[in-house]
Amino acid sequence: EPAIDVDDEVLKSAKNEIICALRLEKHKEKDKIINDLLQNGRQSLSNHKVEFAPKVYTAAINENNGQLMKSLKKYLERQWKIKYGSSNQWFKLFLEEYKDAVNYDSVLNRTAEYGHKYLKDCPILSIVLQLLFEGIDDKFFDETNAFNDLWCTITNNGLKSIENFSNNKKQSVLLQALREYYRPKLVKLLEISEIQDEDNLYESALNNVAKYGWLQGLQKVEEE
């Protein structure tokens, strides 16, 4: 008998709450609608409007503290801890620490509304940036696209590109998040180049790239 994965069970029960909130228990399109919702957020429900009773749809789309948003945020919070936090203890601790921060709820709301749109190709880094930069509000995403600029800057030039972070604790969290962003890309690059992982080369390369970005980071690796 396969062992029951507690984490999976936790996510499953959160997902069931979402299904109930949308009255989709017996709906034949249930999985399709829910997968779209979890990937693309609440605004994706407009693609499935005809599948809902008008009352249910209106409540789901308009109520920001309604059953759907509560269940969806609960699911996301659990997902962050389980999916991204289980292999990154520091990230789990970071989420705990920021749970009461002013913008914690905004980040959850934004993700519930738009899904993976702003999580980019590295949810951990995106969540960390959104929580660390308290000034980031919704205008940063739609009107000015400033989040995109910040993302490009930091993923091209590494931690040193935003040196106005004098706070060491914030810097160390950001460095960890950048390591997660660069890790798969760097491993691929070193494998293609057939570079062996000798003397902890991968780790030091990862640190250099996270601190200085691709160009300078790789130059430093060559120098070493």
Backbone torsions as a table, in degrees:
resi	resn	phi	psi	omega
1	GLU	NA	123.2	-176.6
2	PRO	-64.7	144.2	179.0
3	ALA	-67.1	140.8	178.5
4	ILE	-79.8	124.3	178.0
5	ASP	-81.7	111.6	-176.7
6	VAL	-58.3	-41.9	-179.6
7	ASP	-59.1	-44.7	179.2
8	ASP	-62.3	-40.0	179.8
9	GLU	-62.3	-40.4	-179.9
10	VAL	-61.6	-45.9	179.7
11	LEU	-67.3	-37.6	-179.8
12	LYS	-61.7	-42.9	-178.2
13	SER	-69.7	-34.7	176.6
14	ALA	-65.9	-38.5	179.9
15	LYS	-66.6	-39.2	178.7
16	ASN	-62.7	-34.8	176.8
17	GLU	-61.3	-40.8	179.3
18	ILE	-63.4	-44.5	-180.0
19	ILE	-59.3	-42.6	179.2
20	CYS	-66.6	-41.5	-179.1
21	ALA	-59.5	-31.6	-178.7
22	LEU	-96.8	5.4	-179.2
23	ARG	53.7	44.8	-176.2
24	LEU	-106.3	8.8	-172.7
25	GLU	-47.0	-43.2	-174.1
26	LYS	-107.5	10.4	-174.3
27	HIS	-78.0	134.8	-176.7
28	LYS	-69.2	-24.1	180.0
29	GLU	-94.4	12.4	-172.9
30	LYS	-48.8	-52.9	-174.4
31	ASP	-63.4	-41.3	-179.4
32	LYS	-61.4	-46.9	-178.2
33	ILE	-64.4	-44.6	-177.0
34	ILE	-67.5	-41.6	179.2
35	ASN	-62.2	-40.9	177.8
36	ASP	-62.8	-43.5	-179.5
37	LEU	-61.9	-44.8	-177.0
38	LEU	-70.9	-27.6	179.9
39	GLN	-85.2	-41.2	-170.0
40	ASN	-117.9	6.4	174.2
41	GLY	79.5	178.5	-174.6
42	ARG	-57.5	-36.3	-176.6
43	GLN	-62.0	-17.0	178.8
44	SER	-70.4	-14.7	-178.9
45	LEU	-62.1	-24.7	-179.8
46	SER	-62.6	-22.8	176.7
47	ASN	-70.1	-18.3	-173.3
48	HIS	-120.8	20.4	-172.2
49	LYS	-50.0	-41.5	-175.7
50	VAL	-65.1	-16.7	-177.3
51	GLU	-80.8	-11.3	-174.1
52	PHE	-107.8	153.0	167.0
53	ALA	-67.5	138.1	-174.7
54	PRO	-50.3	-41.9	-178.3
55	LYS	-62.4	-44.4	-178.1
56	VAL	-64.4	-44.2	-179.1
57	TYR	-63.0	-47.8	-178.7
58	THR	-59.3	-44.1	179.7
59	ALA	-64.1	-44.1	-177.2
60	ALA	-61.6	-42.4	-176.1
61	ILE	-76.1	-34.0	-171.5
62	ASN	-100.1	-25.4	-174.6
63	GLU	-86.5	110.5	-178.0
64	ASN	-79.6	-16.7	174.2
65	ASN	-117.4	21.0	-178.7
66	GLY	-77.7	-179.4	-175.6
67	GLN	-59.9	-40.7	-177.3
68	LEU	-62.2	-52.1	-176.6
69	MET	-63.3	-38.3	178.2
70	LYS	-61.1	-47.0	-178.1
71	SER	-68.0	-39.2	-178.3
72	LEU	-65.8	-42.3	179.6
73	LYS	-67.5	-36.3	177.5
74	LYS	-62.3	-43.9	178.8
75	TYR	-60.4	-47.3	-177.6
76	LEU	-62.3	-44.2	179.6
77	GLU	-58.4	-43.3	179.6
78	ARG	-67.2	-39.3	-179.9
79	GLN	-62.5	-43.4	179.5
80	TRP	-58.3	-45.7	-177.2
81	LYS	-67.7	-41.6	-174.1
82	ILE	-81.2	-52.3	-172.4
83	LYS	-72.7	-44.0	-176.1
84	TYR	-100.6	-23.9	-173.5
85	GLY	-88.9	-22.4	-173.6
86	SER	-66.4	-33.2	178.7
87	SER	-98.0	-2.0	179.3
88	ASN	-132.1	86.8	-176.7
89	GLN	-57.3	-37.5	-178.8
90	TRP	-59.9	-35.2	-178.1
91	PHE	-69.9	-39.5	177.1
92	LYS	-60.0	-45.6	-179.6
93	LEU	-64.8	-39.8	179.4
94	PHE	-60.6	-45.1	179.2
95	LEU	-62.1	-41.4	178.5
96	GLU	-59.9	-44.8	-176.0
97	GLU	-65.6	-34.2	-175.4
98	TYR	-94.5	2.4	-176.1
99	LYS	-53.8	-33.7	-177.8
100	ASP	-99.9	5.9	-179.7
101	ALA	-66.7	151.2	-177.2
102	VAL	-53.5	-41.4	-171.6
103	ASN	-95.5	3.9	-179.7
104	TYR	-58.7	-46.6	-178.6
105	ASP	-66.6	-34.8	178.7
106	SER	-63.5	-40.6	-179.0
107	VAL	-66.0	-42.1	177.4
108	LEU	-62.9	-45.2	179.7
109	ASN	-60.8	-43.5	-178.4
110	ARG	-62.3	-42.1	-179.6
111	THR	-69.6	-37.6	178.4
112	ALA	-65.3	-34.4	-177.7
113	GLU	-77.7	-43.6	-171.6
114	TYR	-114.2	0.3	178.4
115	GLY	63.9	-135.4	-172.4
116	HIS	-81.9	1.0	-174.6
117	LYS	-50.4	-44.1	-176.6
118	TYR	-103.1	3.6	178.6
119	LEU	-85.0	-8.7	176.4
120	LYS	56.3	-148.9	-179.2
121	ASP	-96.6	11.8	177.6
122	CYS	-149.8	86.1	-176.5
123	PRO	-52.9	-39.1	-178.3
124	ILE	-58.5	-48.1	-178.4
125	LEU	-64.9	-41.2	-179.3
126	SER	-63.1	-45.4	-179.3
127	ILE	-63.6	-42.6	179.3
128	VAL	-61.6	-46.8	179.9
129	LEU	-61.4	-44.8	-177.8
130	GLN	-64.8	-32.2	-179.8
131	LEU	-82.5	-36.4	-177.6
132	LEU	-72.1	-39.0	-179.2
133	PHE	-89.4	93.7	-173.9
134	GLU	-63.6	-24.1	-177.7
135	GLY	-75.6	-7.4	-178.3
136	ILE	-74.9	112.6	175.2
137	ASP	-121.8	-172.4	-173.3
138	ASP	-61.7	-27.2	178.9
139	LYS	-60.4	-32.3	-179.5
140	PHE	-61.4	-23.0	-174.5
141	PHE	-97.7	-44.3	-175.9
142	ASP	-98.3	-50.5	-172.9
143	GLU	-73.8	-54.2	-172.3
144	THR	-98.0	-15.0	-177.2
145	ASN	59.8	23.1	-175.9
146	ALA	-63.3	-28.9	-179.8
147	PHE	-63.8	-38.1	178.1
148	ASN	-60.9	-42.4	178.9
149	ASP	-63.3	-44.1	179.5
150	LEU	-60.9	-43.7	-179.5
151	TRP	-60.6	-47.5	-178.9
152	CYS	-63.4	-42.8	-179.3
153	THR	-60.1	-50.8	-172.3
154	ILE	-74.9	-30.9	179.7
155	THR	-82.0	-17.6	174.7
156	ASN	-89.0	-39.4	-170.2
157	ASN	-114.0	1.6	174.6
158	GLY	72.9	-170.6	-173.5
159	LEU	-59.6	-35.2	-175.6
160	LYS	-64.5	-16.6	-177.4
161	SER	-72.5	-14.5	175.6
162	ILE	-128.5	66.8	-174.2
163	GLU	-72.5	-5.7	-179.9
164	ASN	-70.5	1.4	172.9
165	PHE	-83.4	88.7	-178.6
166	SER	-78.3	-18.0	-176.6
167	ASN	-72.5	113.4	-175.1
168	ASN	-62.9	-34.9	-178.2
169	LYS	-65.3	-43.4	178.8
170	LYS	-63.9	-41.2	-179.7
171	GLN	-60.0	-41.9	-175.4
172	SER	-69.5	-34.7	177.0
173	VAL	-66.7	-42.8	-179.4
174	LEU	-64.9	-38.0	178.1
175	LEU	-62.6	-43.7	178.1
176	GLN	-60.2	-43.7	-178.3
177	ALA	-65.6	-39.6	178.6
178	LEU	-66.5	-35.6	176.5
179	ARG	-60.0	-39.6	178.8
180	GLU	-66.9	-34.9	178.7
181	TYR	-66.7	-46.9	-174.2
182	TYR	-80.1	-24.6	-171.4
183	ARG	-49.8	-59.4	-176.3
184	PRO	-62.6	-34.5	-177.8
185	LYS	-69.6	-40.2	-177.8
186	LEU	-70.4	-43.0	179.8
187	VAL	-58.2	-43.9	179.1
188	LYS	-60.6	-46.6	-178.2
189	LEU	-61.0	-45.5	-178.2
190	LEU	-69.1	-32.3	177.9
191	GLU	-69.1	-43.2	178.8
192	ILE	-60.5	-40.0	-178.6
193	SER	-79.5	0.1	-178.6
194	GLU	53.6	40.9	177.7
195	ILE	-92.1	127.8	-178.5
196	GLN	-79.3	149.7	178.8
197	ASP	-85.9	75.6	179.6
198	GLU	-100.7	151.6	177.9
199	ASP	47.3	42.7	176.3
200	ASN	61.1	31.8	-175.9
201	LEU	-58.8	-45.1	-177.3
202	TYR	-57.6	-45.5	-177.9
203	GLU	-62.8	-45.7	-177.1
204	SER	-71.0	-33.2	176.4
205	ALA	-64.5	-41.4	-179.8
206	LEU	-62.2	-43.5	178.6
207	ASN	-63.7	-42.8	-179.3
208	ASN	-63.7	-44.1	-178.4
209	VAL	-68.0	-39.3	179.0
210	ALA	-64.5	-34.4	-178.9
211	LYS	-80.7	-40.7	-168.9
212	TYR	-116.0	0.4	-177.8
213	GLY	83.2	176.6	-174.1
214	TRP	-59.7	-54.5	-169.2
215	LEU	-64.1	-58.9	-178.9
216	GLN	-67.1	-36.5	-178.6
217	GLY	-61.7	-44.4	-178.6
218	LEU	-72.7	-31.3	175.1
219	GLN	-60.8	-42.8	-179.7
220	LYS	-64.9	-36.0	178.3
221	VAL	-63.6	-43.2	179.9
222	GLU	-62.3	-41.0	-179.6
223	GLU	-61.6	-38.0	-179.1
224	GLU	-70.3	NA	NA
